[in-house]
Amino acid sequence: MRASSAICRQGVTIAGTVSVLRLSSVLRVALSACTAGYAPPPAGPASPPGIAGRPDMTGWRLMGDAILTGQFERQIIRVGKYQGRTARVALVVTESSLEVGDVLLQFGNGQRWSPGLRHSFADGSRSRAIDLPGHVRFIQGLELLHGSVPPGTGAHVELWGQ
């Protein structure tokens, strides 16, 4: 009897092993069928294309730029005569961070206007697009007021128009 019970146990063990192997292969087939066409969801909105640390300014034109260092009360970015006509502007800051207390735009007719842009720019960041009052305006320059750049660095500030 012992031999037959061992055979039965052995048969049960073999049968149990076969069913575990069969179950694992069935699960493997089922999982591969479920994931055959699976693609992970996109990782949120893609950042605009740009060159390492620079925002994409496609559709904009560079109107003027300056390198700022240390603390300052007033820095002016001059705009060339032919680059000055625009309906909206944006600032781009690279190579360092920049704190700005206020921004004043100087128009060709002598008028000055502040868009109320008090901002801390990180390296490689840009301002929002600033719509100018009126239709298309001629800009002579941009004044950055009450600002600072971290010691030992220089922030490259660019004025872009569209």
Backbone as ProteinMPNN parsed JSONL, in Angstrom:
{"seq_chain_A": "MRASSAICRQGVTIAGTVSVLRLSSVLRVALSACTAGYAPPPAGPASPPGIAGRPDMTGWRLMGDAILTGQFERQIIRVGKYQGRTARVALVVTESSLEVGDVLLQFGNGQRWSPGLRHSFADGSRSRAIDLPGHVRFIQGLELLHGSVPPGTGAHVELWGQ", "coords_chain_A": {"N_chain_A": [[0.807, -1.187, 0.0], [1.916, 1.111, 0.662], [3.595, 1.704, -1.509], [1.751, 2.176, -3.539], [0.468, 4.427, -2.496], [2.58, 6.201, -2.543], [2.963, 6.398, -5.23], [0.58, 7.546, -5.925], [0.836, 9.907, -4.515], [3.06, 10.83, -5.85], [1.964, 11.014, -8.387], [0.05, 12.986, -7.931], [1.698, 15.063, -7.246], [3.149, 15.338, -9.626], [1.024, 15.911, -11.339], [0.162, 18.278, -10.131], [2.395, 19.879, -10.596], [2.402, 20.013, -13.349], [-0.012, 21.377, -13.771], [0.621, 23.866, -12.61], [2.731, 24.729, -14.25], [1.351, 24.811, -16.663], [-0.575, 26.736, -16.043], [1.06, 28.997, -15.615], [2.078, 29.399, -18.218], [-0.275, 29.928, -19.603], [-1.06, 32.3, -18.34], [1.106, 33.925, -19.099], [0.728, 34.086, -21.896], [-1.769, 35.346, -21.935], [-1.181, 37.821, -20.691], [0.693, 38.878, -22.489], [-0.927, 39.218, -24.709], [-2.631, 41.197, -23.8], [-0.937, 43.376, -23.528], [0.098, 43.857, -26.035], [-0.471, 45.983, -27.93], [0.019, 48.171, -26.362], [0.867, 51.431, -25.401], [2.598, 53.721, -23.417], [0.973, 56.524, -21.78], [1.271, 59.941, -22.991], [3.767, 62.124, -21.58], [2.636, 64.507, -20.49], [2.263, 68.024, -21.466], [4.379, 68.797, -24.135], [7.517, 70.406, -23.925], [8.306, 73.491, -25.526], [10.263, 73.351, -28.51], [13.692, 74.118, -28.333], [16.959, 75.525, -27.978], [19.199, 74.051, -25.89], [18.469, 75.239, -22.879], [17.298, 77.573, -23.804], [14.348, 79.35, -24.579], [11.939, 78.616, -27.178], [11.678, 80.834, -29.753], [10.364, 81.068, -32.148], [8.879, 82.783, -34.804], [9.144, 85.224, -33.669], [11.14, 88.254, -33.507], [14.436, 89.302, -32.797], [15.0, 92.225, -31.056], [16.703, 93.737, -29.504], [19.435, 93.56, -27.122], [21.226, 92.953, -23.999], [23.903, 92.616, -21.606], [23.647, 92.092, -18.24], [24.894, 92.867, -14.994], [25.428, 92.411, -11.457], [23.826, 94.628, -9.022], [21.313, 96.965, -10.018], [19.868, 100.165, -10.725], [18.76, 101.232, -12.997], [18.699, 100.051, -16.234], [19.198, 100.187, -19.681], [17.953, 98.876, -22.688], [18.667, 99.334, -25.904], [16.863, 99.755, -28.951], [17.108, 99.072, -32.353], [16.458, 101.233, -35.186], [15.047, 99.996, -37.346], [14.131, 97.638, -36.283], [12.205, 98.265, -34.482], [9.285, 98.431, -34.816], [6.392, 96.975, -33.633], [3.795, 94.825, -32.25], [3.612, 93.368, -29.975], [5.671, 92.287, -27.217], [8.367, 90.389, -25.683], [10.471, 89.266, -23.025], [13.576, 87.577, -22.795], [15.68, 85.678, -20.756], [18.933, 84.574, -20.268], [21.875, 82.667, -19.283], [22.11, 83.454, -16.598], [20.259, 84.098, -13.553], [17.702, 86.613, -12.993], [16.42, 89.37, -11.271], [13.764, 91.608, -11.53], [12.431, 94.767, -10.888], [10.687, 96.519, -12.199], [9.496, 97.317, -15.507], [9.921, 99.486, -18.219], [8.739, 100.643, -21.275], [9.941, 102.519, -23.985], [8.495, 104.516, -26.311], [8.466, 105.554, -29.804], [7.245, 108.072, -30.055], [7.894, 109.399, -27.784], [6.412, 108.732, -25.59], [6.098, 106.816, -22.573], [5.663, 103.575, -21.172], [4.537, 101.207, -18.789], [4.255, 97.749, -18.443], [3.748, 96.575, -16.052], [5.472, 94.551, -15.151], [6.907, 92.829, -12.872], [9.281, 90.657, -11.896], [10.903, 87.472, -11.282], [13.309, 86.059, -13.051], [14.401, 82.928, -14.164], [17.392, 81.296, -15.268], [17.32, 80.837, -18.717], [14.632, 81.391, -19.09], [11.514, 83.053, -20.047], [9.478, 85.989, -20.41], [5.924, 86.513, -20.264], [3.982, 87.005, -23.263], [3.681, 90.333, -24.074], [1.195, 92.469, -24.817], [1.116, 95.466, -26.606], [-0.085, 98.795, -25.916], [-2.498, 100.314, -28.04], [-2.146, 100.013, -31.622], [0.188, 98.877, -33.775], [3.365, 99.601, -32.578], [6.207, 101.809, -32.468], [9.203, 101.048, -30.989], [11.669, 102.513, -29.049], [13.347, 101.801, -26.978], [13.985, 99.806, -24.007], [13.575, 99.917, -20.559], [14.952, 98.511, -17.695], [14.177, 98.367, -14.357], [15.333, 98.718, -10.992], [16.791, 96.166, -10.319], [18.538, 92.968, -10.049], [21.346, 90.764, -10.42], [22.735, 87.602, -9.675], [25.791, 87.659, -7.738], [28.958, 87.68, -9.431], [28.046, 86.699, -11.834], [26.578, 87.122, -15.122], [23.678, 88.238, -16.643], [22.129, 87.563, -19.685], [20.001, 89.505, -21.383], [17.291, 89.646, -23.541], [15.254, 91.434, -25.824], [12.378, 90.695, -27.496], [10.275, 90.974, -30.369], [7.015, 90.896, -31.908]], "CA_chain_A": [[0.0, 0.0, 0.0], [2.786, 2.279, 0.698], [4.071, 1.99, -2.857], [0.676, 2.796, -4.31], [0.219, 5.778, -1.992], [3.681, 7.018, -3.038], [2.689, 6.647, -6.637], [-0.509, 8.529, -5.954], [1.416, 11.205, -4.139], [3.903, 11.252, -6.944], [1.052, 11.41, -9.458], [-0.545, 14.268, -7.555], [2.759, 16.045, -7.348], [3.395, 15.566, -11.052], [-0.157, 16.591, -11.875], [0.201, 19.646, -9.601], [3.462, 20.592, -11.289], [1.946, 20.25, -14.713], [-1.005, 22.436, -13.793], [1.283, 25.145, -12.325], [3.42, 25.111, -15.479], [0.343, 25.158, -17.66], [-1.168, 27.996, -15.604], [1.994, 30.097, -15.854], [2.145, 29.673, -19.655], [-1.547, 30.554, -19.976], [-0.977, 33.693, -17.872], [2.067, 34.625, -19.933], [0.072, 34.343, -23.174], [-2.83, 36.326, -21.694], [-0.563, 39.128, -20.441], [1.297, 39.408, -23.713], [-2.03, 39.64, -25.574], [-3.165, 42.454, -23.256], [0.011, 44.476, -23.662], [0.673, 43.875, -27.382], [-0.586, 47.301, -28.545], [0.054, 49.181, -25.306], [1.88, 52.486, -25.395], [2.349, 54.555, -22.243], [0.407, 57.83, -22.116], [2.293, 60.979, -23.123], [4.214, 62.661, -20.292], [2.19, 65.889, -20.315], [2.543, 68.86, -22.625], [5.792, 68.839, -24.505], [8.086, 71.745, -23.854], [8.591, 73.952, -26.866], [11.635, 73.07, -28.89], [14.615, 75.227, -28.15], [18.351, 75.107, -27.889], [19.624, 73.876, -24.493], [18.31, 76.359, -21.954], [16.707, 78.753, -24.445], [12.985, 79.139, -25.065], [11.733, 78.696, -28.617], [11.129, 82.139, -30.115], [9.952, 81.012, -33.546], [7.831, 83.756, -35.104], [9.532, 86.478, -33.015], [12.422, 88.763, -33.981], [15.258, 89.93, -31.768], [15.002, 93.678, -31.232], [17.838, 94.302, -28.786], [19.869, 92.742, -25.997], [22.255, 93.518, -23.126], [24.408, 91.771, -20.529], [23.493, 92.81, -16.971], [25.628, 92.299, -13.868], [25.262, 93.059, -10.158], [22.569, 95.32, -8.746], [21.185, 98.169, -10.835], [18.649, 100.961, -10.583], [18.196, 101.46, -14.329], [19.468, 99.561, -17.375], [18.448, 100.428, -20.919], [18.231, 98.073, -23.879], [18.332, 100.13, -27.087], [16.289, 99.022, -30.069], [17.461, 99.698, -33.623], [15.383, 101.93, -35.888], [14.243, 99.134, -38.201], [13.576, 96.529, -35.514], [11.327, 98.781, -33.451], [7.828, 98.376, -34.986], [5.864, 95.699, -33.149], [2.513, 94.871, -31.538], [3.806, 92.708, -28.684], [7.069, 92.024, -26.88], [8.668, 89.418, -24.633], [11.854, 89.265, -22.567], [14.208, 86.267, -22.606], [16.863, 85.797, -19.901], [19.804, 83.386, -20.295], [23.207, 82.725, -18.684], [22.012, 83.691, -15.161], [18.916, 84.521, -13.16], [17.55, 88.067, -12.959], [15.265, 89.957, -10.565], [13.41, 92.909, -12.109], [11.394, 95.456, -10.126], [9.718, 97.103, -13.125], [9.927, 97.443, -16.899], [9.327, 100.613, -18.945], [8.991, 100.688, -22.715], [10.018, 103.875, -24.53], [7.976, 104.514, -27.673], [9.036, 106.544, -30.717], [6.625, 109.389, -29.881], [8.301, 109.943, -26.488], [5.58, 108.153, -24.536], [6.661, 105.686, -21.825], [4.583, 102.715, -20.684], [4.954, 100.054, -17.998], [3.284, 96.655, -18.459], [3.609, 96.021, -14.706], [6.199, 93.288, -15.139], [7.856, 92.621, -11.776], [9.439, 89.214, -12.083], [12.17, 86.773, -11.064], [13.579, 85.202, -14.206], [15.42, 81.894, -14.028], [18.206, 81.13, -16.471], [16.61, 80.128, -19.783], [13.185, 81.629, -19.048], [11.012, 84.21, -20.782], [8.26, 86.606, -19.881], [4.716, 86.306, -21.06], [3.886, 87.941, -24.383], [3.091, 91.58, -23.583], [0.542, 93.235, -25.876], [1.348, 96.898, -26.447], [-1.303, 99.603, -26.078], [-2.607, 100.815, -29.409], [-1.979, 98.976, -32.642], [1.613, 98.579, -33.911], [4.112, 100.722, -32.012], [7.642, 101.872, -32.672], [9.868, 101.024, -29.687], [13.043, 102.998, -29.058], [14.152, 101.093, -25.99], [13.367, 99.165, -22.854], [14.29, 100.185, -19.308], [14.755, 97.586, -16.588], [14.359, 99.165, -13.146], [15.487, 98.09, -9.67], [17.018, 94.747, -10.51], [19.807, 92.402, -9.615], [21.838, 89.508, -10.965], [23.612, 87.016, -8.649], [27.202, 88.084, -7.829], [29.872, 86.871, -10.226], [27.419, 86.213, -13.068], [26.002, 88.126, -16.004], [22.45, 87.767, -17.294], [21.919, 88.043, -21.045], [18.586, 89.857, -21.51], [16.931, 89.927, -24.93], [13.91, 91.934, -26.094], [11.864, 90.105, -28.733], [9.03, 91.577, -30.83], [6.191, 90.12, -32.845]], "C_chain_A": [[0.858, 1.261, 0.0], [3.248, 2.652, -0.702], [2.989, 2.68, -3.662], [0.37, 4.199, -3.806], [1.347, 6.716, -2.446], [3.459, 7.363, -4.502], [1.58, 7.691, -6.752], [0.024, 9.908, -5.581], [2.274, 11.744, -5.275], [3.041, 11.721, -8.113], [0.42, 12.759, -9.174], [0.486, 15.369, -7.705], [3.04, 16.369, -8.805], [2.219, 16.301, -11.665], [-0.188, 18.036, -11.409], [1.25, 20.486, -10.305], [3.04, 20.928, -12.706], [0.93, 21.377, -14.724], [-0.394, 23.792, -13.461], [2.014, 25.629, -13.566], [2.434, 25.556, -16.543], [-0.292, 26.511, -17.328], [-0.224, 29.172, -15.893], [2.094, 30.411, -17.353], [0.86, 30.318, -20.156], [-1.542, 32.02, -19.552], [-0.023, 34.514, -18.738], [1.453, 34.998, -21.273], [-0.993, 35.427, -23.009], [-2.249, 37.722, -21.474], [0.065, 39.71, -21.696], [0.223, 39.87, -24.689], [-2.585, 40.976, -25.112], [-2.233, 43.626, -23.525], [0.58, 44.618, -25.06], [0.623, 45.262, -28.004], [-0.484, 48.43, -27.54], [1.189, 50.166, -25.522], [1.598, 53.36, -24.186], [1.78, 55.907, -22.65], [1.512, 58.872, -22.223], [2.575, 61.609, -21.759], [3.827, 64.121, -20.123], [2.549, 66.717, -21.534], [4.043, 68.922, -22.894], [6.292, 70.268, -24.39], [8.414, 72.192, -25.268], [10.038, 73.656, -27.24], [12.496, 74.305, -28.716], [16.02, 74.669, -28.12], [18.712, 75.147, -26.412], [19.524, 75.142, -23.65], [17.739, 77.62, -22.561], [15.287, 78.441, -24.872], [12.921, 79.265, -26.587], [11.054, 80.024, -28.943], [10.778, 82.193, -31.608], [8.791, 81.984, -33.769], [8.091, 85.111, -34.454], [10.832, 86.963, -33.657], [13.137, 89.486, -32.851], [15.35, 91.418, -32.062], [16.194, 94.34, -30.55], [18.215, 93.398, -27.629], [20.947, 93.468, -25.205], [22.691, 92.452, -22.13], [24.337, 92.609, -19.253], [24.263, 92.094, -15.876], [25.303, 93.08, -12.595], [23.883, 93.645, -9.937], [22.513, 96.587, -9.589], [19.862, 98.863, -10.53], [17.956, 101.116, -11.925], [19.166, 100.944, -15.384], [18.605, 99.715, -18.62], [18.918, 99.462, -22.009], [17.743, 98.895, -25.064], [17.819, 99.226, -28.202], [16.637, 99.788, -31.336], [16.236, 100.258, -34.331], [14.477, 100.977, -36.673], [13.649, 97.935, -37.465], [12.426, 96.964, -34.618], [9.825, 98.637, -33.617], [7.304, 97.0, -34.618], [4.542, 95.893, -32.415], [2.605, 94.208, -30.163], [5.274, 92.392, -28.477], [7.163, 90.934, -25.818], [10.14, 89.555, -24.274], [12.333, 87.831, -22.415], [15.477, 86.506, -21.793], [17.636, 84.484, -19.945], [21.106, 83.705, -19.569], [23.22, 83.041, -17.192], [20.555, 83.993, -14.831], [18.9, 86.043, -13.036], [16.291, 88.428, -12.193], [15.011, 91.321, -11.184], [12.259, 93.505, -11.316], [10.317, 96.061, -11.01], [10.348, 97.188, -14.51], [9.199, 98.629, -17.507], [9.709, 100.515, -20.41], [8.975, 102.145, -23.157], [9.581, 103.809, -25.993], [8.582, 105.653, -28.487], [8.465, 107.939, -30.552], [6.97, 110.024, -28.532], [7.509, 109.385, -25.316], [6.309, 106.987, -23.875], [5.506, 104.9, -21.223], [5.159, 101.532, -19.919], [3.879, 98.974, -18.057], [3.07, 96.031, -17.079], [4.303, 94.674, -14.57], [7.254, 93.32, -14.041], [8.043, 91.113, -11.695], [10.828, 88.733, -11.688], [12.345, 85.795, -12.219], [14.641, 84.178, -13.831], [16.218, 81.864, -15.327], [17.416, 80.328, -17.5], [15.114, 80.358, -19.783], [12.816, 82.864, -19.864], [9.778, 84.757, -20.101], [7.065, 86.152, -20.707], [4.783, 87.252, -22.262], [3.12, 89.163, -23.891], [2.517, 92.345, -24.77], [0.723, 94.716, -25.595], [0.049, 97.665, -26.615], [-1.328, 100.215, -27.483], [-2.4, 99.674, -30.38], [-0.505, 98.583, -32.716], [2.377, 99.812, -33.454], [5.58, 100.643, -32.411], [8.292, 101.96, -31.294], [11.303, 101.506, -29.853], [13.922, 102.213, -28.097], [13.317, 100.527, -24.866], [14.217, 99.49, -21.634], [13.928, 99.112, -18.291], [15.102, 98.35, -15.327], [14.479, 98.289, -11.907], [15.676, 96.586, -9.776], [18.344, 94.275, -9.964], [20.053, 91.057, -10.301], [22.743, 88.918, -9.887], [25.072, 87.433, -8.844], [28.051, 87.113, -8.653], [29.277, 86.319, -11.506], [26.936, 87.392, -13.896], [24.793, 87.54, -16.701], [22.348, 88.391, -18.681], [20.414, 88.255, -21.217], [18.32, 90.251, -22.957], [15.501, 90.438, -24.992], [13.504, 91.423, -27.46], [10.542, 90.77, -29.08], [8.308, 90.676, -31.819], [5.132, 91.021, -33.43]], "O_chain_A": [[0.531, 2.293, -0.587], [3.282, 3.837, -1.034], [3.256, 3.644, -4.379], [0.045, 5.078, -4.603], [1.101, 7.894, -2.705], [3.734, 8.478, -4.946], [1.648, 8.601, -7.578], [-0.28, 10.917, -6.218], [2.228, 12.926, -5.617], [3.36, 12.721, -8.757], [0.27, 13.582, -10.077], [0.201, 16.452, -8.216], [3.156, 17.537, -9.177], [2.418, 17.234, -12.443], [-0.523, 18.93, -12.186], [1.028, 21.665, -10.581], [3.306, 22.026, -13.194], [0.99, 22.249, -15.591], [-0.858, 24.801, -13.993], [1.935, 26.809, -13.908], [2.653, 26.549, -17.235], [-0.519, 27.331, -18.218], [-0.665, 30.221, -16.361], [2.185, 31.581, -17.723], [0.904, 31.168, -21.046], [-1.97, 32.887, -20.313], [-0.312, 35.664, -19.07], [1.64, 36.121, -21.742], [-1.105, 36.323, -23.847], [-2.769, 38.7, -22.012], [-0.026, 40.915, -21.934], [0.444, 40.828, -25.43], [-2.969, 41.805, -25.937], [-2.692, 44.75, -23.728], [1.477, 45.437, -25.263], [1.628, 45.687, -28.575], [-0.872, 49.556, -27.851], [2.326, 49.778, -25.79], [0.442, 53.712, -23.953], [2.067, 56.393, -23.744], [2.574, 58.715, -21.619], [1.707, 61.62, -20.887], [4.644, 64.907, -19.643], [3.074, 66.194, -22.517], [4.852, 69.081, -21.98], [5.581, 71.218, -24.716], [8.76, 71.371, -26.117], [10.929, 73.703, -26.393], [12.034, 75.424, -28.941], [16.222, 73.46, -28.229], [18.543, 76.177, -25.759], [20.398, 76.008, -23.707], [17.696, 78.652, -21.891], [15.033, 77.391, -25.462], [13.749, 79.938, -27.2], [9.96, 80.297, -28.448], [10.886, 83.243, -32.242], [7.832, 81.995, -32.998], [7.329, 86.053, -34.672], [11.547, 86.177, -34.279], [12.518, 90.19, -32.053], [15.724, 91.828, -33.161], [16.644, 95.401, -30.984], [17.416, 92.565, -27.199], [21.512, 94.461, -25.663], [21.952, 91.51, -21.844], [24.9, 93.702, -19.19], [24.288, 90.864, -15.828], [24.948, 94.257, -12.65], [22.905, 93.236, -10.562], [23.542, 97.211, -9.847], [18.88, 98.234, -10.136], [16.727, 101.131, -12.001], [20.326, 101.356, -15.419], [17.415, 99.404, -18.601], [20.115, 99.264, -22.216], [16.543, 99.127, -25.212], [18.273, 98.095, -28.372], [16.481, 101.008, -31.392], [15.114, 99.807, -34.101], [13.257, 101.143, -36.661], [12.745, 97.283, -37.988], [11.738, 96.117, -34.049], [9.118, 98.715, -32.612], [7.703, 95.99, -35.199], [4.213, 97.006, -32.007], [1.772, 94.458, -29.292], [6.031, 92.246, -29.437], [6.184, 90.603, -25.15], [10.96, 89.915, -25.118], [11.584, 86.967, -21.96], [16.255, 87.412, -22.091], [17.077, 83.416, -19.694], [21.401, 84.865, -19.278], [24.27, 82.906, -16.565], [19.722, 84.127, -15.727], [19.951, 86.682, -12.98], [15.224, 87.864, -12.434], [15.942, 92.11, -11.346], [11.241, 92.85, -11.092], [9.152, 96.112, -10.615], [11.569, 97.137, -14.661], [7.988, 98.769, -17.332], [10.879, 100.325, -20.74], [8.102, 102.914, -22.753], [10.21, 103.137, -26.81], [9.141, 106.598, -27.93], [9.142, 108.912, -30.882], [6.413, 111.061, -28.172], [7.908, 109.555, -24.164], [7.048, 106.257, -24.535], [4.497, 105.474, -20.813], [6.143, 100.927, -20.343], [2.717, 99.244, -17.756], [2.308, 95.074, -16.94], [3.772, 93.76, -13.94], [8.371, 93.788, -14.262], [7.087, 90.375, -11.457], [11.802, 89.483, -11.749], [11.604, 84.819, -12.335], [15.667, 84.527, -13.246], [15.76, 82.354, -16.358], [16.898, 79.256, -17.187], [14.382, 79.597, -20.414], [13.681, 83.617, -20.31], [9.123, 84.071, -19.316], [7.215, 85.482, -21.729], [5.568, 88.2, -22.26], [2.023, 89.031, -23.349], [3.263, 92.815, -25.629], [0.507, 95.169, -24.471], [-0.827, 97.243, -27.37], [-0.288, 100.582, -28.03], [-2.47, 98.504, -30.004], [0.0, 97.99, -31.763], [2.084, 100.929, -33.881], [6.121, 99.564, -32.657], [7.965, 102.854, -30.513], [12.057, 100.988, -30.677], [15.101, 101.986, -28.368], [12.108, 100.742, -24.789], [15.44, 99.353, -21.67], [12.752, 98.836, -18.054], [16.188, 98.92, -15.223], [13.816, 97.259, -11.789], [14.806, 95.819, -9.362], [19.162, 95.06, -9.484], [19.134, 90.339, -10.694], [23.464, 89.671, -9.232], [25.541, 87.548, -9.976], [27.882, 85.895, -8.581], [29.933, 85.545, -12.203], [26.894, 88.525, -13.417], [24.874, 86.46, -17.286], [22.468, 89.607, -18.831], [19.644, 87.296, -21.199], [19.029, 91.08, -23.528], [14.629, 89.93, -24.287], [14.181, 91.673, -28.457], [9.764, 91.099, -28.185], [8.906, 89.82, -32.471], [4.324, 90.576, -34.246]]}, "name": "protein", "num_of_chains": 1, "seq": "MRASSAICRQGVTIAGTVSVLRLSSVLRVALSACTAGYAPPPAGPASPPGIAGRPDMTGWRLMGDAILTGQFERQIIRVGKYQGRTARVALVVTESSLEVGDVLLQFGNGQRWSPGLRHSFADGSRSRAIDLPGHVRFIQGLELLHGSVPPGTGAHVELWGQ"}
